[in-house]
Amino acid sequence: MWPVVARKILLPLHECLMRRKTFRYYRDLQRSQWFPGEQLRKLQLAKLCDLVSAALNQTDAYADLAGVDRTWQPGALEDLQQLPLLDKATVSSHREKLVNRSVPGGPIRYNTGGSSGEPLIFYFDKRRQAYDKAARMRTHQWWGVRPGEKEAYIWGSPVELSKQDRIKNIRDWITNELLLSAFDLSEQSVGWFVERLRRFGPKCLFGYPSSISLMCQLARRVGLDLTDLPVQVVFSTAEVLYDHQKEIISEALGGVPVVNGYGSREGGFIAHECPEGRMHITSENVIVEFIKDGKPVGPGQDGEIVITHLDNYAMPFIRYRTGDIGQPSDETCPCGRGLEVMKVVKGRTTDFVVAPDGRWIHGLALIYVIRDIPGVRQYQIIQEDVDSIRVRVVLDDGFPADGLERIQGGITDRMGAEVRVDVEQVSEIAQDPSGKFRHVISQVARDRSMAMGLDDAR
Ligand SMILES: [Zn+2]
């Protein structure tokens, strides 16, 4: 599809049919990014008042959880600190009573693994979907990619792949998006993968840095040149982007910029790098706090990233703990945007596992199997040999009778029938020494990447 037709006609039509005001929000965000900080804070406060009022009055549980009167309103942004921090466990245990069922289009259910080891089901709405999409369009524009230009999503998970029905293919064609699942890359499959990219001719790649860098390295190993792809920029998302990944990807694609984005399923589109190299917060949609020992930290200091999503009315993500570590900054960016600046210090990373037939499988492919099963409070997937997987689980009463079979069957479906899957029930799963919870640990992937001379496939 011609980019101009996609941008001016098909994409707006698609969003309109989905009853999302994406393009209106996009125009608003284009303007407000240049607002001075003071004006953005005013906008945040006005939105916060509306959001808090809806949470207190249109959900059953938020007022009790917050411990304030239903008429409570913040007089300044700092008043947000009078409300309690919310964590995954609280949201999970009060979930149905935190849903606002009166949102336009109805609440939309979502299931996520998150980074703390406990699966989370939550709700969002059309407004939030539209804003997240608009915010992403805005940051792409910073790097010269306009809505409707060809974009390939390199995804690590097989879930999206199973949704690739005909309707989705048509939709991808009209919106100029190509979804490629990189969940089973190998030296054998990388040629097919690169060929799909070459035929599509994307202007940008968007996806997991671990998967994109693995693709680049496997391509190099089998002698495929990627520099003739028309890609002009790579957008990294969902995981921490390491410097060495940045170098690998940039070099493989002929020196293109590799740009960092920070967000999460629950938190939305939180921050994105601008051409001046600063991470700008999507201040119009998200208030970000950095908290240590219950108090905000100063610029340049480490704190837990706590978000308030100003446009998710379906469920209050107000002072929600992400578990990621970041630093606030009081610097103004030379690019001239008034959007606040932050640093992400520690976020999500996921290991790959290696199947007996040589495929590199992104850990998320296995995570999806387990997190969809009720009653699993925590889990960890460990690969010590190429033909076996050990799954450690912390269970509660909700675990179904066929739960073990579902774990075993789901993993062998993805890795091969010859893989032995042992499920071990434990009472607790510890964080690793760096304080981060790791869902997937593969010694095999580590050994294999060393032996193959891959710098990073873990
Ligand atoms: Zn900037």
Boltz pocket constraint, residues with backbone or C-beta under 6 A from the ligand:
constraints:
  - pocket:
      binder: B
      contacts: [[A, 274], [A, 275], [A, 276], [A, 277], [A, 278], [A, 280], [A, 333], [A, 334], [A, 335], [A, 336], [A, 337]]
      max_distance: 6.0
